[in-house]
């Protein structure tokens, strides 16, 4: 007789899907400046420590939305995600990321690249997996002069923030 437990395997896969969706929602919400989506990644009573901010998850969302909103643009990319379950309703994880930010430094546009990891605690409450605790670690960063003349090509479709982004409007036109 096989030791394979189909029910446990499906539960594990569904939990990984839901946790990964919370991580993806977190990143998308930061780049598109969507605070409600940002909050949906967290349990309301959770905690975040990213060095420059330490406190409740919802206060962090307010901080991050303001901080990122003051930048010209940003994009966060997710690398590997490791999830280790601690029972059926809790898990620990580590998420690698690279973030690009368009900043202004001494009156000149610059590209700030930051790479690091989120060390997370996920919990399932009322059937919903969300981030309960997040600790952000920075592994490296660099600032470079802007060199994106490609962006000046007429007709390029450019991303935007908030409700102006095509991913929100889906204004397909005719």
C-alpha positions as a Markdown table, in Angstrom:
| # | Residue | x | y | z |
|---|---|---|---|---|
| 1 | Unk | 0.0 | 0.0 | 0.0 |
| 2 | Unk | 1.3 | 3.4 | -0.9 |
| 3 | Unk | 2.0 | 6.1 | 1.6 |
| 4 | Unk | 0.6 | 8.8 | -0.7 |
| 5 | Unk | -2.1 | 11.0 | 0.8 |
| 6 | Unk | -4.0 | 12.7 | -2.0 |
| 7 | Unk | -6.0 | 14.9 | 0.4 |
| 8 | Unk | -2.8 | 16.2 | 2.1 |
| 9 | Unk | -1.2 | 16.7 | -1.3 |
| 10 | Unk | -4.1 | 18.8 | -2.6 |
| 11 | Unk | -4.2 | 20.8 | 0.7 |
| 12 | Unk | -0.5 | 21.5 | 0.4 |
| 13 | Unk | -0.8 | 22.6 | -3.3 |
| 14 | Unk | -3.8 | 24.8 | -2.5 |
| 15 | Unk | -1.9 | 26.4 | 0.4 |
| 16 | Unk | 1.1 | 27.1 | -1.8 |
| 17 | Unk | -1.1 | 28.6 | -4.4 |
| 18 | Unk | -2.8 | 30.9 | -1.9 |
| 19 | Unk | 0.4 | 32.0 | -0.2 |
| 20 | Unk | 2.0 | 32.7 | -3.6 |
| 21 | Unk | -1.0 | 34.7 | -4.6 |
| 22 | Unk | -0.6 | 36.8 | -1.4 |
| 23 | Unk | 3.1 | 37.4 | -2.3 |
| 24 | Unk | 2.2 | 38.4 | -5.9 |
| 25 | Unk | -0.6 | 40.7 | -4.7 |
| 26 | Unk | 1.9 | 42.4 | -2.4 |
| 27 | Unk | 4.3 | 43.1 | -5.2 |
| 28 | Unk | 1.7 | 44.2 | -7.8 |
| 29 | Unk | 0.1 | 46.5 | -5.2 |
| 30 | Unk | 3.4 | 48.2 | -4.5 |
| 31 | Unk | 4.1 | 48.9 | -8.1 |
| 32 | Unk | 0.6 | 49.9 | -9.2 |
| 33 | Unk | 0.0 | 51.8 | -5.9 |
| 34 | Unk | -3.1 | 49.9 | -5.1 |
| 35 | Unk | -3.5 | 50.1 | -1.3 |
| 36 | Unk | -6.5 | 47.8 | -0.9 |
| 37 | Unk | -4.7 | 45.0 | -2.8 |
| 38 | Unk | -1.6 | 45.7 | -0.7 |
| 39 | Unk | -3.6 | 45.2 | 2.5 |
| 40 | Unk | -5.1 | 42.0 | 1.2 |
| 41 | Unk | -1.7 | 40.3 | 1.3 |
| 42 | Unk | -1.6 | 40.6 | 5.1 |
| 43 | Unk | -3.5 | 39.6 | 8.2 |
| 44 | Unk | -4.7 | 42.9 | 9.8 |
| 45 | Unk | -2.8 | 42.3 | 13.1 |
| 46 | Unk | 0.5 | 41.3 | 11.4 |
| 47 | Unk | 3.9 | 42.9 | 11.8 |
| 48 | Unk | 6.5 | 44.1 | 9.2 |
| 49 | Unk | 10.1 | 45.0 | 9.8 |
| 50 | Unk | 11.9 | 46.4 | 6.8 |
| 51 | Unk | 14.5 | 48.5 | 8.7 |
| 52 | Unk | 13.2 | 51.9 | 7.7 |
| 53 | Unk | 9.8 | 50.9 | 9.1 |
| 54 | Unk | 8.8 | 48.5 | 11.9 |
| 55 | Unk | 5.2 | 48.1 | 12.9 |
| 56 | Unk | 1.7 | 46.8 | 12.0 |
| 57 | Unk | 1.1 | 45.5 | 8.5 |
| 58 | Unk | -1.6 | 48.1 | 7.7 |
| 59 | Unk | 0.5 | 51.0 | 8.9 |
| 60 | Unk | 3.3 | 49.5 | 6.7 |
| 61 | Unk | 1.0 | 49.6 | 3.7 |
| 62 | Unk | 0.3 | 53.3 | 4.3 |
| 63 | Unk | 4.0 | 54.0 | 4.7 |
| 64 | Unk | 5.0 | 52.0 | 1.6 |
| 65 | Unk | 2.2 | 53.5 | -0.6 |
| 66 | Unk | 3.4 | 57.0 | 0.4 |
| 67 | Unk | 7.1 | 56.1 | 0.0 |
| 68 | Unk | 6.7 | 54.4 | -3.4 |
| 69 | Unk | 4.2 | 57.1 | -4.5 |
| 70 | Unk | 6.9 | 59.7 | -4.0 |
| 71 | Unk | 9.2 | 57.9 | -6.5 |
| 72 | Unk | 8.8 | 58.3 | -10.3 |
| 73 | Unk | 8.2 | 54.6 | -10.8 |
| 74 | Unk | 9.1 | 51.2 | -9.4 |
| 75 | Unk | 9.0 | 47.5 | -10.3 |
| 76 | Unk | 9.4 | 44.5 | -8.0 |
| 77 | Unk | 10.3 | 41.1 | -9.4 |
| 78 | Unk | 9.9 | 37.9 | -7.5 |
| 79 | Unk | 12.5 | 35.1 | -7.6 |
| 80 | Unk | 12.3 | 31.8 | -5.9 |
| 81 | Unk | 9.8 | 31.3 | -3.1 |
| 82 | Unk | 10.4 | 28.6 | -0.5 |
| 83 | Unk | 7.5 | 27.6 | 1.8 |
| 84 | Unk | 7.8 | 25.2 | 4.8 |
| 85 | Unk | 4.6 | 24.2 | 6.5 |
| 86 | Unk | 4.3 | 24.1 | 10.3 |
| 87 | Unk | 1.1 | 22.2 | 10.5 |
| 88 | Unk | -2.0 | 22.8 | 8.4 |
| 89 | Unk | -2.5 | 26.5 | 9.2 |
| 90 | Unk | 1.0 | 28.0 | 9.5 |
| 91 | Unk | 4.1 | 28.2 | 7.3 |
| 92 | Unk | 7.4 | 29.9 | 7.1 |
| 93 | Unk | 8.8 | 31.2 | 3.9 |
| 94 | Unk | 11.5 | 33.1 | 2.1 |
| 95 | Unk | 10.9 | 35.2 | -1.1 |
| 96 | Unk | 13.8 | 36.5 | -3.2 |
| 97 | Unk | 13.2 | 39.9 | -4.9 |
| 98 | Unk | 14.8 | 42.5 | -7.1 |
| 99 | Unk | 13.3 | 46.0 | -7.1 |
| 100 | Unk | 13.9 | 48.8 | -9.5 |
| 101 | Unk | 13.1 | 52.4 | -8.5 |
| 102 | Unk | 13.3 | 55.6 | -10.5 |
| 103 | Unk | 14.5 | 58.2 | -8.1 |
| 104 | Unk | 15.7 | 61.8 | -8.3 |
| 105 | Unk | 19.1 | 62.4 | -6.7 |
| 106 | Unk | 20.7 | 65.9 | -6.8 |
| 107 | Unk | 18.2 | 66.9 | -9.4 |
| 108 | Unk | 19.0 | 64.0 | -11.8 |
| 109 | Unk | 17.0 | 60.9 | -12.5 |
| 110 | Unk | 18.7 | 57.7 | -11.3 |
| 111 | Unk | 17.9 | 54.0 | -11.3 |
| 112 | Unk | 18.1 | 52.4 | -7.8 |
| 113 | Unk | 18.3 | 48.6 | -7.9 |
| 114 | Unk | 17.7 | 46.7 | -4.6 |
| 115 | Unk | 17.9 | 42.9 | -4.2 |
| 116 | Unk | 16.9 | 41.0 | -1.1 |
| 117 | Unk | 14.6 | 38.6 | 0.6 |
| 118 | Unk | 11.4 | 38.6 | 2.5 |
| 119 | Unk | 11.5 | 36.2 | 5.4 |
| 120 | Unk | 7.8 | 35.5 | 6.2 |
| 121 | Unk | 5.4 | 33.8 | 8.5 |
| 122 | Unk | 2.1 | 32.8 | 6.8 |
| 123 | Unk | -1.0 | 31.9 | 8.6 |
| 124 | Unk | -4.4 | 30.5 | 7.5 |
| 125 | Unk | -7.2 | 32.2 | 9.3 |
| 126 | Unk | -10.9 | 31.6 | 8.5 |
| 127 | Unk | -9.7 | 29.6 | 5.5 |
| 128 | Unk | -7.5 | 32.4 | 4.1 |
| 129 | Unk | -3.7 | 32.3 | 3.8 |
| 130 | Unk | -2.0 | 35.7 | 4.3 |
| 131 | Unk | 1.3 | 37.1 | 5.5 |
| 132 | Unk | 1.3 | 37.4 | 9.3 |
| 133 | Unk | 4.9 | 38.6 | 9.8 |
| 134 | Unk | 7.4 | 39.9 | 7.3 |
| 135 | Unk | 11.1 | 40.8 | 7.8 |
| 136 | Unk | 12.9 | 42.3 | 4.8 |
| 137 | Unk | 16.6 | 41.7 | 4.3 |
| 138 | Unk | 18.6 | 43.7 | 1.7 |
| 139 | Unk | 21.4 | 41.7 | 0.1 |
| 140 | Unk | 22.7 | 44.3 | -2.3 |
| 141 | Unk | 21.8 | 47.7 | -3.9 |
| 142 | Unk | 23.2 | 50.0 | -6.5 |
| 143 | Unk | 22.4 | 53.4 | -8.0 |
| 144 | Unk | 23.0 | 54.2 | -11.7 |
| 145 | Unk | 22.5 | 57.1 | -14.0 |
| 146 | Unk | 19.4 | 56.7 | -16.2 |
| 147 | Unk | 20.1 | 55.2 | -19.6 |
| 148 | Unk | 16.7 | 54.4 | -21.1 |
| 149 | Unk | 16.5 | 56.3 | -24.3 |
| 150 | Unk | 14.5 | 53.3 | -25.6 |
| 151 | Unk | 11.6 | 54.7 | -23.6 |
| 152 | Unk | 11.4 | 57.7 | -25.9 |
| 153 | Unk | 10.4 | 55.7 | -29.0 |
| 154 | Unk | 7.0 | 57.0 | -30.2 |
| 155 | Unk | 4.1 | 54.6 | -29.8 |
| 156 | Unk | 5.5 | 52.6 | -26.9 |
| 157 | Unk | 2.7 | 51.6 | -24.5 |
| 158 | Unk | 4.0 | 52.6 | -21.1 |
| 159 | Unk | 2.9 | 51.4 | -17.7 |
| 160 | Unk | 1.2 | 53.8 | -15.2 |
| 161 | Unk | 0.2 | 53.7 | -11.5 |
| 162 | Unk | -3.1 | 53.2 | -9.9 |
| 163 | Unk | -6.3 | 53.3 | -11.9 |
| 164 | Unk | -4.5 | 54.7 | -15.0 |
| 165 | Unk | -2.6 | 51.5 | -15.7 |
| 166 | Unk | -3.9 | 49.4 | -18.6 |
| 167 | Unk | -3.9 | 46.3 | -16.3 |
| 168 | Unk | -6.6 | 48.1 | -14.3 |
| 169 | Unk | -8.6 | 49.8 | -17.0 |
| 170 | Unk | -8.4 | 47.0 | -19.6 |
| 171 | Unk | -9.5 | 49.7 | -22.1 |
| 172 | Unk | -9.0 | 47.6 | -25.2 |
| 173 | Unk | -10.4 | 50.1 | -27.6 |
| 174 | Unk | -11.6 | 49.3 | -31.1 |
